[in-house]
Amino acid sequence: QVQLVESGGGLVQAGGSLRLSCAASGRTFSSYAMGWFRQAPGKEREFVAAISGSGRNTYYADSVKGRFTISRDNAKNTVYLQMNSLKPEDTAVYHCAAGPTIIMTMKGEVSSWGQGTQVTVSS
């Protein structure tokens, strides 16, 4: 398993941008698909974006498509989530996750979760 630590959350006005980072431990980072999920107060956790181990394949939730971009740097054991044109409804705790395949990761069938980073978008 890998250990995951997110950073980069904060308070931003609607229309603004943030970039989240997720640093992973271990030597096998590139063998994991990585994903971002979010959970708002009183709501269930939802899938945001996922990326394959090589970085060639990505998937996005419809709610963030065109605004968010997931990427990874396997040399730095880090996955990123660039969030543009943020909306108040994007407010949530964002978690990164590591899974065996991109499809399983999208479903939340992962082996590791990060502790989360808070993103708050004011209107």
N, C-alpha and C positions, 0 to 999 in steps of 0.2 A: 504494500500500500504506500501511497504517497501522503505526505502531510501538506496541507494547503493553507496559505495565509493571504487573505484579501487586504487590499488597501485602496485608497483613492476616493472613498465616499465623502460626502459632505452636503452642504446646503447650497443650492443654486436656484436662480430665478428661472421661470419658465422661458424656454427658448435657448437656454444656455447649454453648456457642454461639460461633461466630466469623463475622465478615463479611469476605469477601474483596473487594478492589477491583481493577479493571483500568483504568488510565488510557491513553487512546489519543491519539496525535498526529494532526494533520491536520484538514482542514475538512469532510471527507465522512463523518464517523463515523456519522451517521444512515443512510447508504446501506448500511451493513454489518450483516448479521446477526452476532450475537456468541454465543460458546459457551464453556463451561467443560469442561475435560477433566481427568482425573487419572491418575497413574501411580504405582503402588506398587512397591516393590523386587521385582524378579523377575517382574513382571507386565506385560502389555501396557497401553498407554494405553487408557482407556475414556471414553466420553462421559458427561457428568454432566447438563448443562442447556444450553439454547439459547434465544435470544430474537430476534425479528425486529427489523428496523431501526426500526420505529415503536414497538416494545415491546408491541404488541397480542397477539402470539402467543408462547407459550412451550412448551417441551417438556422433559421430565425423564426420566432413567433411572429404571426401576422401583425401583432400590435407594435412591434419594434422594427419591422422590415423597412429599410430605407433610411432609418434614423440611427440604428446601432450597428457597430461592426465588431466582430470578434476576430482576434488574431492571436498568434502565438510565436514565441521565440524559443525554440528548443535549446539553443545554446545557453539561454539564460533561465531555462526551466520556468518560464513565465507565460501566462495567458492574459490577454487584455480584453477589455470591453470598452470601446469608444462609444460614448453616448452623446448624440447631438440632438438638437431641437427637443430638449426635454420638456415633458408635460407634468403637471401636478399628479396625474394618475401613474406616473413612473415612480412615485415615492414608495419605497420599500427597503427591506434589508436584502441585499444582493449576496448570494452565495455562489462560490465556484465549486465544481465537482469534477472528479476524475472517474472515468468508466472504461470498460474494455472495448466498446465500439461506439461509434457516434449514434447509432440508432438506440442502443441501450441507454446511453447517456441522456439522450433527449427524453426518454421515458422515466428518468430518475433512477434507473437501475445502475447505481454507481458504487464504487468501493470506498470513496473518500469524499468528505464534505469539508469546506472551510467554515470558519466561525461566522462569517458574514461581515458586511460593511454597510452602514446606513446611507442611503441616498434620499435626500429630501428636496423636493422641487416646489418652490413657492409660486403662487399665482400673482 
